[in-house]
Amino acid sequence: MEYDDVDWHVGGDFPKELGASAARTHIALSLAWAVAQGLESEMLRSRHPEQLQDLRTGRLKGTDILEQCCDDKLINDDLSDVGNSFFREYYEVSYFDDYVDLSDDSLPTIYHERDTPEKYLQKSRVLDERYREWKAKKGVE
């Protein structure tokens, strides 16, 4: 299953002045959060241990991992079983609305948002809450 893909966003209404890297931010923030929670797959962990460690320590950002390790896609092979269970529901139901709600209204589009530590913290807080709600609903420890 493919949750999101940079190619889905580039083209059409995508801002012409922005490069493809601008389409990574919204995907990468969630990927970085999943890694911070230990929800990445064993395959991703075994193929890219140094990069994931660099993400955890702040030497790399989620956008770097998405590009370098995930071919600009967030797919089920990137996440653990629990990660996939959560993301299947969250991405379909709330993800985009949450991201838009967190976006800076002074920016022309959501694609103008940058992958910054502050934006990551904002998104992480929302994801933490959504994950707590999901675990309570599903009875997951």
C-alpha positions in Angstrom: 0.0 0.0 0.0 1.2 3.5 -0.8 0.2 6.2 1.6 1.7 9.1 -0.1 4.1 9.9 -3.0 5.9 13.1 -3.9 5.0 12.4 -7.6 1.3 12.6 -6.7 1.7 16.3 -5.7 4.1 17.7 -8.3 2.3 18.9 -11.4 -1.3 20.2 -11.7 -1.9 22.9 -9.1 1.6 22.4 -7.6 3.3 25.9 -7.3 5.6 26.3 -10.3 8.2 28.2 -8.3 8.8 25.3 -5.9 10.9 22.3 -6.6 9.8 18.7 -5.9 11.5 19.0 -2.5 8.5 21.1 -1.3 6.2 18.2 -1.9 8.2 16.1 0.6 7.6 18.1 3.8 4.1 16.9 4.7 5.0 13.3 4.0 8.4 13.5 5.7 7.0 15.0 9.0 4.9 11.9 9.5 7.7 9.5 8.5 10.1 11.2 11.0 7.5 10.9 13.7 6.9 7.2 12.9 10.7 6.6 13.2 10.8 8.5 16.5 8.0 6.2 17.8 9.8 3.1 16.6 7.1 2.4 14.1 9.4 1.9 11.2 9.7 -1.5 9.6 12.6 -3.9 10.3 13.4 -3.7 6.6 13.8 0.1 6.7 15.8 -0.2 10.0 18.2 -2.8 8.6 18.7 -1.1 5.2 19.3 2.4 6.6 20.5 2.2 10.2 22.9 5.1 10.0 20.4 7.4 8.3 17.7 6.6 10.9 20.1 7.2 13.7 21.0 10.5 12.1 17.3 11.4 11.9 16.9 10.5 15.6 19.8 12.7 16.6 18.8 15.6 14.4 21.6 15.4 11.9 19.1 14.5 9.1 15.5 15.6 8.6 12.5 13.6 7.6 12.7 15.1 4.1 16.3 13.7 3.8 15.1 10.2 4.8 12.1 10.3 2.5 14.4 11.2 -0.4 17.4 9.1 0.4 15.9 6.0 1.9 12.3 5.8 0.7 12.3 6.9 -3.0 10.1 9.9 -2.1 7.2 7.5 -1.1 5.7 6.5 2.2 4.6 2.9 1.7 3.6 0.0 3.9 7.1 -1.6 3.6 8.5 1.5 5.5 6.3 0.8 8.6 5.9 -1.9 11.2 2.7 -3.8 11.6 1.4 -1.4 14.3 2.6 1.6 12.2 0.7 0.3 9.2 -2.4 -0.3 11.2 -2.3 3.3 12.6 -1.3 4.9 9.3 -4.0 3.1 7.2 -6.6 4.7 9.3 -5.0 8.0 10.1 -3.9 8.8 6.6 -7.3 8.1 5.1 -9.4 9.9 7.8 -7.5 12.8 9.4 -4.0 13.3 8.0 -4.6 15.9 5.3 -7.0 17.9 7.5 -4.6 17.9 10.4 -1.8 19.1 8.1 -3.9 21.9 6.7 -5.0 23.0 10.1 -1.3 23.3 11.2 -0.3 25.1 8.1 0.7 28.8 8.2 -2.2 30.7 6.7 0.1 33.5 5.6 1.8 31.1 3.1 0.4 30.8 -0.4 0.0 27.0 -0.2 0.7 24.1 2.1 3.6 23.2 -0.1 5.4 26.4 1.1 5.7 24.9 4.6 9.2 24.0 5.4 10.6 21.0 7.2 11.8 22.8 10.4 12.1 21.6 13.9 9.2 23.8 14.9 6.9 22.4 12.3 8.0 18.9 13.3 7.1 19.6 16.9 3.7 20.9 15.9 3.0 17.9 13.7 4.4 15.5 16.4 2.0 16.8 19.0 -1.0 16.2 16.7 0.3 12.7 15.7 0.9 11.9 19.4 -2.7 12.7 20.2 -4.1 10.9 17.2 -1.9 7.8 18.1 -3.1 7.9 21.7 -6.7 8.0 20.5 -6.2 5.2 18.0 -4.4 3.0 20.6 -7.2 3.5 23.1 -9.9 2.7 20.5 -8.0 -0.4 19.3 -6.9 -1.5 22.7 -3.2 -1.4 21.6 -0.6 -1.1 24.3 
